[in-house]
Amino acid sequence: MKGRLVIMGSGETAPTMVKVHRDLLGDAARTSARSKGSAVLLDTPFGFQENADEIVSKALEYFKVSLNTDFSVASLRNSETATARERESFIRDISQADYIFAGPGSPTYALRHWSGAKVSSHLVDAVNSGGTVTFSSAAALTLGEFTLPVYEIYKVGEEPAWREGLGVVNSLLGITTAVIPHFNNREGTNHDTRFCYMGQRRLDLLESYLPVDAYVIGVDEHTGIILDLEAKTVKVVGIGTVTVRQAGHQKVIDTGTFLSIDELLRLDNSSTTKTGSVYDLQGKVHVRNGDAGPAEPASVDPLAQRIDDLRKRFDTALLNGDAAEMTEATLDLDAELHDWGADTLQGDQLDRGRAVLRQMIHALGEASSSGLIPMSETIGPFVDLLIRLRECARVEKDFTMSDSIRDGLAKMKIEIRDTPTGPEWILIE
């Protein structure tokens, strides 16, 4: 029985992917011919980073706390300095695991240090043995025959060009591919960072360098595509879409969509009648899971959206003087930031969330000293009583008492104003 290849666009250790991992781990334990329940994290893609230990720790905590699953680490941070024993341990770990996971880092660094370990064949063997290989972000870039050297192009300024990838998708599906995560990235506020920071211009150029029959598989952030090699089916999970491009055509598949692998890769006109798809004016195919309209852009920042929702909830509670709701919103934001702490976020969402949390705590502190109920509501009944007594004194022509009440209130910064409709009072700032 064959297993699954899973490609995630990002969010591999975020709350958005907890259920996906849980289902995949269960499937791997059920179908794998290997050691049941053995799950490993590959640390090679980020092995060069100074915070590699922290990334490992957060990932292991995520799987333990969120999924009650103990992952081990198949470690090969640097193949050039690793001992023969360490290299063999790495190969043993991935050759025995039924769930193999890799995520952030550098695709070109990973490829360089995986090249001598025959990682590609071990990943293919894992899937063919009923296991599950889940690669996200940087690791996902390595799965095709062509790999995008993101950092070298986007940060260093190298000319757009492909590097040789692992070819795992080719070995499993028999097609030439380039896999691109972060397909709908929006981090560039003043420039195009879609398509894993390449933008449209560079993507078009890179595609022109591919063989005419090559596919580009683009996976949105916090989105995954599950390729079940036994059932020969595809499922899109998460919050975004998966885009398949070839020879000037593209097919956009919504989350929740099931289809066969053959349908996924069929980009001719016949696919429209069998999948409920339609062509837009640019000749792009949209598979809409029962809806023939064009796909809407997916939210690419679920944490930012959650922060905004909780901030609005807190502000509304503050306006309503609802201390309990303010406290709940603050605690919910704290819990949300904790849940997202294991994710290798690309932007500044966590910092922004912490800033909002501090603002909430400050507002709670101010409310505790000044009170949430306006002063006018607190003292209103007493002032109204004094005004009625003053009116009684005036009716009885006891102007000494009337003036005494007015002057006494004035000393407490409460001004009485006599109007045609009766006396009114205001607090003097």
C-alpha positions as CSV (number, residue, x, y, z in Angstrom):
1,M,0.0,0.0,0.0
2,K,1.3,3.4,-1.0
3,G,1.2,6.5,1.2
4,R,1.0,10.2,0.8
5,L,3.1,13.2,-0.3
6,V,2.0,16.4,1.3
7,I,3.1,19.9,0.2
8,M,2.4,22.8,2.5
9,G,2.8,26.5,1.5
10,S,3.6,27.7,5.0
11,G,2.2,27.5,8.5
12,E,3.5,24.0,9.1
13,T,3.7,24.5,12.8
14,A,0.8,26.9,13.2
15,P,-2.7,26.3,14.7
16,T,-4.1,26.3,11.2
17,M,-2.4,22.9,10.4
18,V,-3.0,21.0,13.7
19,K,-6.0,19.0,12.3
20,V,-4.1,18.3,9.0
21,H,-1.1,16.9,10.8
22,R,-3.4,14.9,13.2
23,D,-5.2,13.2,10.2
24,L,-1.9,12.6,8.4
25,L,-0.2,11.0,11.4
26,G,-3.2,8.7,11.8
27,D,-3.1,7.7,8.2
28,A,0.6,7.1,8.2
29,A,0.4,4.9,11.3
30,R,-2.5,2.9,9.7
31,T,-0.9,2.3,6.2
32,S,2.8,2.3,6.7
33,A,4.7,-0.9,6.5
34,R,7.5,0.6,8.6
35,S,7.7,1.3,12.4
36,K,4.2,2.2,13.4
37,G,4.0,5.7,14.9
38,S,7.6,6.7,14.1
39,A,7.7,10.4,13.2
40,V,10.9,12.4,12.4
41,L,11.8,16.0,11.9
42,L,14.6,16.8,9.4
43,D,16.7,19.7,10.6
44,T,18.9,20.1,7.6
45,P,17.1,23.0,5.9
46,F,17.8,25.3,8.9
47,G,20.9,23.6,10.1
48,F,23.0,26.7,9.3
49,Q,20.9,29.0,11.4
50,E,22.2,30.1,14.8
51,N,18.8,29.4,16.3
52,A,18.6,25.9,14.9
53,D,18.2,24.4,18.4
54,E,15.3,26.8,19.2
55,I,13.5,25.9,15.9
56,V,13.8,22.2,16.8
57,S,12.6,22.8,20.3
58,K,9.6,24.8,19.2
59,A,8.7,22.2,16.5
60,L,8.9,19.3,18.9
61,E,6.8,21.2,21.5
62,Y,4.2,21.9,18.8
63,F,3.8,18.3,17.9
64,K,3.8,17.2,21.5
65,V,1.4,19.8,22.9
66,S,-0.9,20.2,19.9
67,L,-0.9,16.6,18.7
68,N,0.3,14.5,21.7
69,T,3.0,13.0,19.4
70,D,6.6,12.6,20.2
71,F,8.8,13.4,17.1
72,S,12.5,12.5,17.0
73,V,15.0,14.5,15.1
74,A,16.8,13.0,12.0
75,S,19.7,15.3,12.3
76,L,22.1,16.3,9.5
77,R,22.8,20.0,9.9
78,N,26.1,19.9,8.0
79,S,27.1,16.9,5.9
80,E,30.7,18.2,5.6
81,T,31.4,18.2,9.3
82,A,29.1,15.2,10.3
83,T,30.9,12.0,11.3
84,A,30.2,8.8,9.4
85,R,28.2,7.6,12.4
86,E,26.0,10.7,12.3
87,R,25.4,10.4,8.6
88,E,24.4,6.7,9.0
89,S,22.1,7.6,11.9
90,F,20.4,10.2,9.8
91,I,19.8,7.7,7.0
92,R,18.6,5.1,9.4
93,D,16.1,7.5,10.9
94,I,14.5,8.5,7.7
95,S,14.5,5.0,6.3
96,Q,12.5,3.7,9.2
97,A,10.1,6.6,9.9
98,D,6.5,6.4,8.6
99,Y,6.0,10.2,9.0
100,I,8.8,12.5,7.7
101,F,8.5,16.2,8.2
102,A,10.7,19.2,7.1
103,G,10.0,22.9,6.9
104,P,11.7,26.2,7.1
105,G,15.2,27.2,6.1
106,S,17.1,27.3,2.8
107,P,16.3,24.9,0.0
108,T,19.7,25.2,-1.6
109,Y,21.4,24.6,1.7
110,A,19.3,21.5,2.3
111,L,20.0,20.2,-1.2
112,R,23.7,20.6,-0.8
113,H,23.8,18.6,2.4
114,W,21.3,16.0,1.3
115,S,23.0,15.3,-2.0
116,G,25.3,12.5,-0.6
117,A,22.7,10.9,1.6
118,K,20.3,9.8,-1.2
119,V,17.5,11.6,0.6
120,S,15.3,11.6,-2.5
121,S,15.2,7.8,-2.8
122,H,14.5,7.5,1.0
123,L,11.6,9.9,0.7
124,V,10.2,8.0,-2.3
125,D,10.6,4.7,-0.5
126,A,8.8,6.1,2.5
127,V,5.7,7.0,0.4
128,N,5.8,3.8,-1.6
129,S,5.9,1.9,1.8
130,G,2.7,3.5,2.9
131,G,4.3,6.4,4.9
132,T,3.8,10.1,4.7
133,V,6.3,12.8,3.6
134,T,5.2,16.3,4.6
135,F,7.4,19.1,3.3
136,S,6.6,22.8,3.8
137,S,8.1,26.2,2.9
138,A,11.8,25.8,2.1
139,A,11.7,22.0,2.2
140,A,8.8,22.0,-0.2
141,L,10.9,23.9,-2.8
142,T,13.2,20.9,-3.0
143,L,10.6,18.4,-4.1
144,G,10.5,19.1,-7.8
145,E,13.1,18.5,-10.4
146,F,13.6,22.2,-10.4
147,T,14.2,24.2,-7.2
148,L,13.8,27.9,-6.8
149,P,16.9,29.5,-5.0
150,V,14.8,32.1,-3.2
151,Y,17.4,33.7,-1.0
152,E,20.0,33.9,-3.8
153,I,17.5,35.7,-6.1
154,Y,15.4,37.8,-3.7
155,K,18.1,38.9,-1.3
156,V,21.5,38.4,-3.0
157,G,20.5,39.6,-6.5
158,E,21.4,36.6,-8.6
159,E,19.7,36.3,-11.9
160,P,16.6,34.2,-11.9
161,A,17.5,30.6,-12.6
162,W,16.6,27.1,-11.4
163,R,18.7,24.7,-9.3
164,E,18.5,20.9,-9.5
165,G,15.9,19.6,-7.0
166,L,15.3,16.2,-5.4
167,G,12.8,15.1,-8.1
168,V,10.5,13.4,-5.6
169,V,7.4,14.5,-7.4
170,N,8.8,13.2,-10.7
171,S,9.6,9.8,-9.1
172,L,6.1,9.4,-7.6
173,L,4.0,10.9,-10.4
174,G,6.1,10.7,-13.5
175,I,6.0,14.4,-14.3
176,T,8.5,17.3,-14.4
177,T,7.7,19.9,-11.8
178,A,8.8,22.9,-9.8
179,V,7.1,23.3,-6.5
180,I,6.5,26.9,-5.2
181,P,5.2,27.5,-1.6
182,H,4.2,30.9,-0.3
183,F,2.4,31.3,-3.6
184,N,0.1,34.1,-2.5
185,N,2.6,35.9,-0.2
186,R,1.7,39.6,0.4
187,E,4.6,40.7,2.6
188,G,5.9,43.2,0.0
189,T,3.7,46.3,0.8
190,N,5.3,48.3,-2.1
191,H,6.4,45.4,-4.4
192,D,5.2,42.1,-5.7
193,T,6.2,39.2,-3.4
194,R,3.8,36.6,-4.7
195,F,5.1,33.3,-5.9
196,C,7.6,32.8,-3.0
197,Y,8.9,36.4,-3.2
198,M,9.6,36.2,-7.0
199,G,6.7,38.4,-8.2
200,Q,5.0,38.0,-11.6
201,R,7.9,39.3,-13.7
202,R,10.4,36.9,-12.4
203,L,8.0,34.0,-12.3
204,D,7.2,34.5,-16.0
205,L,11.0,34.5,-16.7
206,L,11.6,31.4,-14.7
207,E,8.8,29.5,-16.3
208,S,10.2,30.3,-19.7
209,Y,13.3,28.3,-18.7
210,L,11.3,25.2,-17.9
211,P,10.7,22.4,-20.3
212,V,7.4,22.9,-22.2
213,D,5.8,19.9,-20.4
214,A,6.9,21.0,-16.9
215,Y,4.3,21.8,-14.2
216,V,4.5,24.5,-11.6
217,I,2.7,23.5,-8.4
218,G,2.0,26.6,-6.3
219,V,0.7,26.3,-2.8
220,D,-0.7,29.2,-0.8
221,E,0.4,30.1,2.7
222,H,-1.4,28.1,5.4
223,T,-2.5,25.7,2.7
224,G,-1.6,22.1,1.8
225,I,-2.1,19.6,-1.0
226,I,-2.3,15.9,0.0
227,L,-1.3,13.6,-2.8
228,D,-2.6,10.1,-2.0
229,L,-0.6,7.7,-4.2
230,E,-2.6,4.7,-3.2
231,A,-6.0,6.2,-4.0
232,K,-4.5,8.4,-6.8
233,T,-6.4,11.4,-5.3
234,V,-5.7,14.9,-4.3
235,K,-7.2,17.0,-1.5
236,V,-6.5,20.7,-0.8
237,V,-6.5,21.6,2.9
238,G,-6.0,24.8,4.9
239,I,-7.2,28.3,4.1
240,G,-6.0,29.0,0.6
241,T,-5.7,27.5,-2.9
242,V,-3.3,25.4,-4.9
243,T,-2.4,26.5,-8.4
244,V,-1.2,24.2,-11.2
245,R,0.5,25.9,-14.1
246,Q,1.7,24.5,-17.4
247,A,2.4,26.0,-20.9
248,G,0.4,29.3,-20.2
249,H,-2.6,27.7,-18.5
250,Q,-3.3,27.5,-14.9
251,K,-5.8,25.7,-12.7
252,V,-6.7,27.1,-9.2
253,I,-8.1,24.6,-6.8
254,D,-10.0,25.7,-3.7
255,T,-9.5,24.3,-0.2
256,G,-11.7,21.4,0.5
257,T,-11.6,20.1,-3.0
258,F,-11.2,16.4,-3.8
259,L,-10.1,15.3,-7.3
260,S,-8.0,12.7,-8.9
261,I,-4.4,13.2,-9.7
262,D,-5.2,12.9,-13.4
263,E,-7.7,15.7,-13.0
264,L,-5.2,17.8,-11.1
265,L,-2.7,17.6,-14.0
266,R,-5.2,17.9,-16.9
267,L,-5.2,21.5,-18.1
268,D,-7.0,21.1,-21.4
269,N,-10.5,22.2,-22.1
270,S,-11.9,18.7,-21.3
271,S,-11.2,19.3,-17.6
272,T,-13.9,22.0,-17.4
273,T,-16.7,19.6,-18.0
274,K,-15.5,17.0,-15.5
275,T,-14.6,19.3,-12.6
276,G,-17.1,22.0,-12.9
277,S,-14.4,24.5,-13.8
278,V,-14.6,27.6,-16.0
279,Y,-12.1,29.6,-18.0
280,D,-11.7,33.2,-17.1
281,L,-10.7,35.9,-19.7
282,Q,-7.0,35.0,-19.3
283,G,-7.7,31.3,-20.1
284,K,-7.1,30.2,-16.5
285,V,-9.0,27.2,-15.1
286,H,-10.6,27.5,-11.7
287,V,-11.8,24.3,-9.9
288,R,-14.3,25.7,-7.4
289,N,-15.6,22.6,-5.5
290,G,-19.2,23.1,-6.8
291,D,-18.9,26.9,-7.5
292,A,-18.1,28.0,-11.0
293,G,-17.1,31.6,-10.1
294,P,-13.5,32.8,-10.0
295,A,-11.4,32.0,-6.9
296,E,-11.2,34.8,-4.4
297,P,-7.8,35.7,-3.0
298,A,-7.3,33.7,0.3
299,S,-6.4,35.3,3.5
300,V,-2.6,35.0,3.8
301,D,-2.3,36.2,7.4
302,P,-4.6,34.3,9.8
303,L,-2.7,35.4,12.9
304,A,-3.0,39.1,11.9
305,Q,-6.7,38.7,11.3
306,R,-7.1,37.0,14.7
307,I,-5.2,39.9,16.4
308,D,-7.4,42.4,14.7
309,D,-10.6,40.6,15.7
310,L,-9.5,40.4,19.4
311,R,-8.4,44.0,19.4
312,K,-11.8,45.1,18.1
313,R,-13.5,42.9,20.6
314,F,-11.5,44.5,23.4
315,D,-12.2,48.0,22.2
316,T,-15.9,47.3,22.0
317,A,-15.8,45.9,25.6
318,L,-14.0,49.0,26.8
319,L,-16.6,51.3,25.2
320,N,-19.3,49.2,26.9
321,G,-17.5,49.2,30.3
322,D,-17.5,45.4,30.2
323,A,-14.5,44.4,32.3
324,A,-15.1,40.7,32.1
325,E,-15.2,40.8,28.3
326,M,-12.0,43.0,28.2
327,T,-10.3,40.4,30.4
328,E,-11.4,37.5,28.2
329,A,-10.2,39.2,25.0
330,T,-6.8,39.9,26.6
331,L,-6.5,36.3,27.8
332,D,-7.6,35.0,24.4
333,L,-4.9,37.0,22.6
334,D,-2.2,35.8,25.1
335,A,-3.3,32.2,24.3
336,E,-3.3,32.8,20.6
337,L,0.2,34.2,20.6
338,H,1.3,31.2,22.6
339,D,-0.2,28.8,20.1
340,W,1.5,30.6,17.3
341,G,4.8,30.7,19.1
342,A,6.1,27.5,17.5
343,D,5.5,28.6,13.9
344,T,8.4,30.0,11.9
345,L,6.6,33.2,10.9
346,Q,8.0,35.1,8.0
347,G,6.7,38.5,9.1
348,D,6.3,40.6,12.3
349,Q,2.9,39.2,13.3
350,L,4.0,38.0,16.7
351,D,5.7,41.3,17.5
352,R,2.6,43.1,16.5
353,G,0.4,40.8,18.6
354,R,2.6,41.4,21.6
355,A,2.3,45.2,21.1
356,V,-1.5,44.9,21.0
357,L,-1.4,42.7,24.1
358,R,0.6,45.3,26.0
359,Q,-1.9,48.0,24.9
360,M,-4.7,45.8,26.3
361,I,-2.9,45.3,29.6
362,H,-2.2,49.0,29.9
363,A,-5.9,49.8,29.2
364,L,-6.9,47.3,31.9
365,G,-4.5,49.0,34.3
366,E,-6.0,52.4,33.6
367,A,-9.5,51.1,34.0
368,S,-8.6,49.6,37.4
369,S,-7.5,53.1,38.7
370,S,-10.0,55.3,37.0
371,G,-12.9,52.9,36.7
372,L,-14.8,51.7,33.6
373,I,-18.1,53.4,34.6
374,P,-18.1,57.1,33.7
375,M,-17.9,59.5,36.6
376,S,-21.2,61.1,35.6
377,E,-23.0,57.7,35.9
378,T,-21.4,57.0,39.3
379,I,-22.3,60.3,41.0
380,G,-25.4,61.1,38.9
381,P,-28.0,59.9,41.3
382,F,-26.5,61.9,44.2
383,V,-26.2,65.1,42.1
384,D,-29.8,64.7,40.9
385,L,-31.0,64.4,44.5
386,L,-29.2,67.6,45.5
387,I,-30.6,69.4,42.5
388,R,-34.1,68.3,43.6
389,L,-33.4,69.6,47.1
390,R,-32.2,72.9,45.6
391,E,-35.4,73.2,43.6
392,C,-37.5,72.6,46.7
393,A,-35.4,75.3,48.5
394,R,-36.0,77.7,45.7
395,V,-39.8,77.0,45.7
396,E,-39.8,77.8,49.4
397,K,-37.7,80.9,48.7
398,D,-34.8,79.5,50.8
399,F,-32.2,81.0,48.6
400,T,-29.5,80.7,51.2
401,M,-29.9,76.9,51.0
402,S,-30.3,76.9,47.2
403,D,-27.1,78.9,46.8
404,S,-25.2,76.7,49.3
405,I,-26.1,73.6,47.4
406,R,-25.0,75.2,44.1
407,D,-21.7,76.5,45.5
408,G,-21.0,73.2,47.2
409,L,-21.4,71.3,43.9
410,A,-19.3,73.9,42.2
411,K,-16.4,73.2,44.6
412,M,-16.7,69.5,43.5
413,K,-16.4,70.7,39.9
414,I,-20.1,70.1,39.2
415,E,-21.7,73.1,37.4
416,I,-25.5,73.6,37.5
417,R,-27.1,75.3,34.6
418,D,-30.7,76.6,34.8
419,T,-32.4,76.2,31.5
420,P,-36.0,76.7,30.3
421,T,-36.7,73.0,30.6
422,G,-35.2,72.7,34.0
423,P,-31.8,72.6,35.7
424,E,-28.9,70.6,34.1
425,W,-25.5,69.7,35.4
426,I,-22.1,69.0,33.9
427,L,-18.7,67.9,35.2
428,I,-16.1,70.7,34.8
429,E,-12.8,69.3,33.4
